[in-house]
Amino acid sequence: MDHGTRRQSIVETILGQLFQGRIKPRERLRVEHLAEQFEVSVTPIREALVELAGLGVIELQANRGAVVCDFGPLQVLEIYHLRRILECEATRGACDRIAPFELESLRGAFSKLVGARRTAKWSAETRQLDSQLHELITARCGNERLAYEIRRYSVLFRLLRDARHSKRTERDHYGQMNENAEHLAIVDALNAGDADLAANAMAYHLSQSANALVQDLFTDQQIEVERAVAFLQTRASSLTVPR
């Protein structure tokens, strides 16, 4: 395994553990402990932590090292808010830049999955096609800077999706997972050459994904606590301090 691949593997493992609840918010990540856990030197660990800090997942604090940032329903919604901003614009740009035969191939694959029996195999194929469509739109958006930003965050998006599918596979319950139909709507809009419709379909898909992630990754109690905190913060910010 080369140096870059090793670093990326460490990044993805730490993210996966956070999204699955095995690493807790505000937990301190010790370089030496991680190096022992991954059986590597401290260099790729430090590089991985810098990359995670760039994604906003950990904080690098003087004299404390790496501390995991808060991660709850609010953070998932914020990540997907950013994703909508980036990928809706990419979808507009990709309109008329994707060959019809590519869209027809995707349309056939998504149509098949919409009506298929939902199993672990269905989950794996759904995730594969999800990556294929989103990567294709990114590659054809016509804006290299936009594509760079989407790719920079893509590991977050992919591992959140995988965490949700992992939870569903553990329970053997795939009800109300409608991303294939949502993807099909995006493909059809792109095929029709309707940039606004395609962007709206992408916005709807990502909004649904964000809400579904919150429901699948967090307990009802966690969601209610987060709502209460957000409400109190909103109230506090609206108050004026008397002079």
SVG drawing of the C-alpha trace seen along z (x, -y; Angstrom):
<svg xmlns="http://www.w3.org/2000/svg" viewBox="-41 -52 48 62">
<polyline fill="none" stroke="black" stroke-width="0.4" points="0.0,0.0 1.5,-3.3 1.7,-6.4 -1.3,-8.2 -3.5,-5.1 -2.5,-4.4 -3.4,-7.9 -6.8,-7.8 -7.5,-4.4 -6.9,-5.9 -9.1,-8.9 -12.0,-6.7 -11.7,-4.4 -11.8,-7.2 -14.8,-8.8 -16.6,-5.5 -16.0,-4.9 -17.4,-8.4 -20.5,-8.0 -21.2,-4.6 -20.9,-6.0 -17.7,-4.2 -15.7,-7.4 -17.5,-10.0 -17.7,-13.8 -15.1,-15.7 -13.0,-12.5 -9.2,-13.1 -7.4,-11.2 -3.8,-10.4 -1.3,-10.1 0.7,-7.4 -2.4,-5.3 -3.6,-5.6 -0.2,-4.7 -0.3,-1.5 -3.9,-0.8 -3.2,-1.1 0.3,0.4 2.0,-2.6 4.4,-5.4 3.1,-8.6 3.6,-10.4 0.5,-9.1 -1.5,-9.5 -0.6,-13.2 -1.3,-13.7 -4.7,-12.0 -5.6,-14.2 -4.7,-17.3 -7.0,-16.1 -9.8,-15.4 -9.3,-18.9 -9.7,-20.4 -13.1,-18.6 -14.2,-20.1 -14.4,-16.7 -11.7,-17.3 -9.9,-20.3 -6.2,-20.4 -5.6,-22.1 -2.3,-23.4 -1.1,-21.1 -4.1,-18.8 -3.6,-17.3 -6.7,-16.2 -10.2,-16.5 -13.3,-15.2 -15.8,-17.9 -19.5,-17.7 -21.4,-15.2 -25.1,-15.0 -28.3,-15.7 -27.3,-19.4 -23.9,-18.6 -25.4,-16.1 -27.9,-18.7 -25.1,-21.3 -23.0,-18.9 -26.0,-18.2 -26.8,-21.9 -23.3,-22.4 -23.7,-19.4 -26.9,-20.9 -25.2,-24.2 -22.4,-22.4 -24.1,-19.6 -27.2,-21.4 -25.0,-23.9 -22.9,-21.0 -26.1,-19.4 -27.0,-22.6 -23.6,-22.7 -23.7,-19.0 -26.9,-19.4 -26.1,-18.8 -22.6,-17.7 -23.4,-14.0 -23.8,-11.8 -27.3,-10.3 -26.0,-6.7 -24.5,-7.3 -27.8,-8.6 -29.7,-5.8 -27.4,-3.2 -28.0,-4.8 -31.7,-5.0 -31.9,-1.3 -29.9,-0.4 -31.9,-2.7 -35.2,-1.5 -34.2,2.1 -33.3,1.3 -36.5,-0.6 -38.5,2.6 -35.9,5.0 -36.2,7.0 -34.4,5.2 -31.5,7.2 -27.9,6.6 -27.0,7.1 -29.6,4.4 -27.9,2.1 -24.5,2.7 -25.7,2.0 -27.6,-1.1 -24.5,-2.5 -22.4,-1.7 -24.8,-3.5 -25.2,-6.4 -21.4,-7.0 -21.4,-6.5 -24.1,-9.2 -22.8,-11.7 -19.2,-11.3 -20.4,-11.6 -22.2,-14.9 -19.2,-16.2 -16.9,-15.3 -19.1,-17.0 -20.2,-20.1 -17.9,-22.3 -16.2,-24.0 -13.0,-22.5 -13.0,-24.5 -16.6,-23.4 -15.6,-19.8 -12.6,-20.1 -14.7,-21.2 -17.2,-18.4 -14.4,-15.8 -12.8,-17.3 -15.9,-16.5 -16.9,-13.3 -15.4,-11.0 -17.8,-12.6 -20.8,-12.1 -19.9,-8.6 -19.2,-7.4 -22.4,-8.9 -24.3,-7.1 -22.5,-3.8 -23.2,-4.2 -26.9,-4.5 -26.9,-1.5 -24.9,0.5 -27.5,-0.3 -30.3,0.9 -28.4,4.0 -27.9,4.9 -31.7,4.8 -32.4,6.3 -34.8,3.4 -34.7,1.3 -38.2,-0.3 -38.5,-4.0 -35.1,-4.0 -36.1,-5.7 -32.8,-7.0 -33.0,-5.0 -36.3,-6.6 -34.8,-10.0 -31.8,-9.3 -34.0,-8.3 -35.8,-11.7 -32.4,-13.4 -31.3,-11.3 -34.6,-11.9 -34.3,-15.7 -30.7,-15.6 -31.9,-13.5 -34.5,-16.1 -31.9,-18.8 -33.8,-20.7 -31.2,-22.2 -33.7,-23.7 -35.6,-20.5 -32.4,-18.5 -31.1,-20.9 -34.5,-20.7 -34.5,-16.9 -31.0,-16.9 -32.1,-19.3 -35.0,-17.1 -32.9,-14.0 -30.3,-15.5 -32.9,-17.0 -34.5,-13.5 -31.1,-11.9 -30.3,-14.4 -33.5,-13.7 -33.2,-10.0 -29.6,-10.0 -30.7,-11.9 -33.5,-9.3 -31.3,-6.3 -28.1,-7.4 -29.6,-9.0 -32.1,-8.1 -35.3,-10.0 -33.9,-11.4 -30.8,-12.7 -32.9,-14.4 -35.2,-16.0 -32.3,-17.3 -30.7,-18.8 -34.0,-20.5 -34.3,-21.9 -30.7,-23.2 -31.3,-24.8 -34.5,-26.5 -32.8,-27.9 -29.9,-29.2 -32.3,-30.9 -34.2,-32.5 -31.0,-33.7 -29.7,-35.2 -33.0,-37.2 -32.7,-38.8 -31.3,-42.2 -29.1,-43.2 -30.4,-46.4 -27.8,-49.2"/>
</svg>
